[in-house]
């Protein structure tokens, strides 16, 4: 009986998780679009000789503080080991 209830509830949690993930990605995309709009408006307002520096700053990955994001070399190996462990099960 408990197994049947578990099987009936699994799709609900799966759909809730997918919905939360889609919501997260939609909000992130909205932030990117808003930031791009502000950046392009500020580029149009600047004189032509200063535009390349703004483009360089954007493509170098600078954050709002002007510093590049921190390099995290431990993230990819940890993710790989997690996926390897999940694949073995």
Residue frames relative to the residue before (quaternion, step in Angstrom):
aa qw qx qy qz dx dy dz
X 1.0000 0.0000 0.0000 0.0000 0.00 0.00 0.00
X 0.6673 0.4994 -0.3011 0.4633 3.60 0.92 -0.93
X 0.6329 0.5392 -0.3322 0.4454 3.57 1.03 -0.76
X 0.6360 0.5237 -0.3249 0.4645 3.61 1.02 -0.76
X 0.6464 0.5038 -0.3181 0.4766 3.58 1.00 -0.80
X 0.6363 0.5230 -0.3317 0.4600 3.58 0.97 -0.80
X 0.6731 0.4910 -0.2999 0.4647 3.58 0.93 -0.85
X 0.6543 0.5080 -0.3196 0.4602 3.58 1.08 -0.61
X 0.6991 0.4761 -0.2684 0.4610 3.59 1.09 -0.67
X 0.5223 0.6740 -0.4043 0.3309 3.62 1.10 -0.58
X 0.6850 0.4749 -0.3311 0.4423 3.68 0.74 -0.82
X 0.5995 0.5642 -0.3657 0.4342 3.59 1.09 -0.63
X 0.6988 0.4491 -0.2738 0.4848 3.58 0.85 -0.93
X 0.6130 0.5418 -0.3518 0.4548 3.58 1.06 -0.65
X 0.6803 0.4733 -0.2890 0.4792 3.58 0.88 -0.90
X 0.6286 0.5231 -0.3384 0.4655 3.60 1.02 -0.73
X 0.6591 0.5046 -0.3068 0.4657 3.60 0.99 -0.80
X 0.6483 0.5023 -0.3125 0.4793 3.57 0.99 -0.83
X 0.6461 0.5199 -0.3170 0.4603 3.58 1.00 -0.80
X 0.6515 0.5033 -0.3153 0.4720 3.58 0.98 -0.81
X 0.6518 0.5132 -0.3139 0.4619 3.57 0.99 -0.80
X 0.6494 0.5033 -0.3127 0.4766 3.58 0.97 -0.82
X 0.6295 0.5282 -0.3268 0.4669 3.58 1.02 -0.78
X 0.6473 0.5198 -0.3119 0.4622 3.57 0.94 -0.87
X 0.6975 0.4660 -0.2816 0.4659 3.59 0.85 -0.94
X 0.6333 0.5215 -0.3409 0.4591 3.62 1.03 -0.69
X 0.6519 0.5020 -0.3171 0.4717 3.60 0.99 -0.79
X 0.6497 0.5112 -0.3193 0.4633 3.57 0.98 -0.79
X 0.6463 0.5079 -0.3154 0.4742 3.58 0.99 -0.83
X 0.6263 0.5290 -0.3383 0.4620 3.60 1.02 -0.73
X 0.6373 0.5154 -0.3313 0.4674 3.60 1.00 -0.74
X 0.6469 0.5166 -0.3203 0.4604 3.57 0.96 -0.86
X 0.6603 0.5018 -0.3095 0.4653 3.59 0.91 -0.89
X 0.6544 0.5051 -0.3175 0.4646 3.60 0.93 -0.82
X 0.6653 0.4965 -0.3071 0.4655 3.55 0.93 -0.88
X 0.6356 0.5226 -0.3280 0.4640 3.59 1.01 -0.80
X 0.6455 0.5258 -0.3220 0.4507 3.60 0.97 -0.81
X 0.6627 0.4848 -0.3043 0.4830 3.58 0.96 -0.84
X 0.6547 0.5157 -0.3193 0.4511 3.56 0.96 -0.85
X 0.6882 0.4727 -0.3028 0.4596 3.60 0.84 -0.89
X 0.6232 0.5207 -0.3471 0.4690 3.60 1.07 -0.65
X 0.6684 0.4843 -0.3150 0.4685 3.60 0.95 -0.77
X 0.6191 0.5330 -0.3488 0.4593 3.61 1.10 -0.61
X 0.6592 0.4991 -0.3175 0.4643 3.58 0.98 -0.78
X 0.6688 0.5022 -0.3037 0.4563 3.58 1.09 -0.62
X 0.6355 0.5379 -0.3353 0.4410 3.62 1.17 -0.40
X 0.5719 -0.5527 0.4605 0.3943 3.55 -1.22 0.35
X 0.6487 -0.5680 0.3471 0.3688 3.57 -1.12 0.66
X 0.6617 0.5342 -0.3305 0.4094 3.62 0.99 -0.68
X 0.7094 0.4391 -0.2753 0.4778 3.63 1.14 -0.37
X 0.4739 0.7090 -0.4287 0.2982 3.61 1.20 -0.12
X 0.6430 0.5304 -0.3693 0.4108 3.67 0.82 -0.72
X 0.6310 0.5310 -0.3628 0.4340 3.63 0.98 -0.67
X 0.6367 0.5114 -0.3342 0.4705 3.60 1.04 -0.68
X 0.6468 0.5044 -0.3201 0.4741 3.58 1.01 -0.76
X 0.6387 0.5183 -0.3257 0.4662 3.57 1.00 -0.78
X 0.6423 0.5257 -0.3255 0.4529 3.57 0.97 -0.84
X 0.6643 0.4982 -0.3103 0.4629 3.59 0.98 -0.79
X 0.7239 0.4421 -0.2635 0.4594 3.60 0.85 -0.89
X 0.6173 0.5403 -0.3600 0.4444 3.61 1.15 -0.35
X 0.5093 -0.6773 0.4108 0.3364 3.60 1.22 -0.04
X 0.3042 0.7656 -0.5193 0.2275 3.58 1.13 0.48
X 0.3671 -0.7146 0.5540 0.2182 3.53 -1.09 0.72
X 0.7432 -0.3900 0.2766 0.4680 3.57 -1.24 -0.10
X 0.6592 0.5089 -0.3104 0.4583 3.57 1.14 -0.56
X 0.5453 -0.6260 0.3991 0.3892 3.59 1.24 -0.20
X 0.6322 0.5046 -0.3381 0.4810 3.58 1.27 -0.17
X 0.5203 -0.6136 0.4712 0.3616 3.59 -1.10 0.53
X 0.5857 -0.5724 0.4148 0.3965 3.61 -1.11 0.47
X 0.5706 -0.6176 0.4004 0.3642 3.61 -1.03 0.66
X 0.4260 -0.6793 0.5379 0.2604 3.53 -1.11 0.73
X 0.0902 -0.8063 0.5843 0.0171 3.55 -0.78 1.01
X 0.1357 -0.8392 0.5213 0.0746 3.61 0.10 1.21
X 0.6356 0.5642 -0.3339 0.4077 3.61 1.18 -0.38
X 0.5476 0.6547 -0.3964 0.3383 3.61 1.17 -0.35
X 0.7067 0.4774 -0.2856 0.4371 3.60 0.76 -0.97
X 0.6647 0.4715 -0.3416 0.4682 3.66 0.83 -0.71
X 0.6343 0.5219 -0.3380 0.4594 3.59 1.03 -0.73
X 0.6546 0.4987 -0.3110 0.4755 3.57 0.98 -0.81
X 0.6467 0.5184 -0.3250 0.4553 3.59 0.97 -0.78
X 0.6703 0.4842 -0.3119 0.4679 3.59 0.90 -0.84
X 0.6185 0.5340 -0.3435 0.4630 3.58 1.06 -0.68
X 0.6796 0.4767 -0.2882 0.4773 3.59 0.93 -0.87
X 0.6266 0.5268 -0.3371 0.4650 3.60 1.04 -0.73
X 0.6516 0.5103 -0.3120 0.4665 3.56 0.99 -0.84
X 0.6624 0.4957 -0.3061 0.4709 3.59 0.97 -0.83
X 0.6561 0.5189 -0.3190 0.4455 3.60 1.03 -0.72
X 0.6428 0.5407 -0.3226 0.4363 3.59 1.11 -0.62
X 0.6408 0.5615 -0.3269 0.4090 3.58 1.10 -0.60
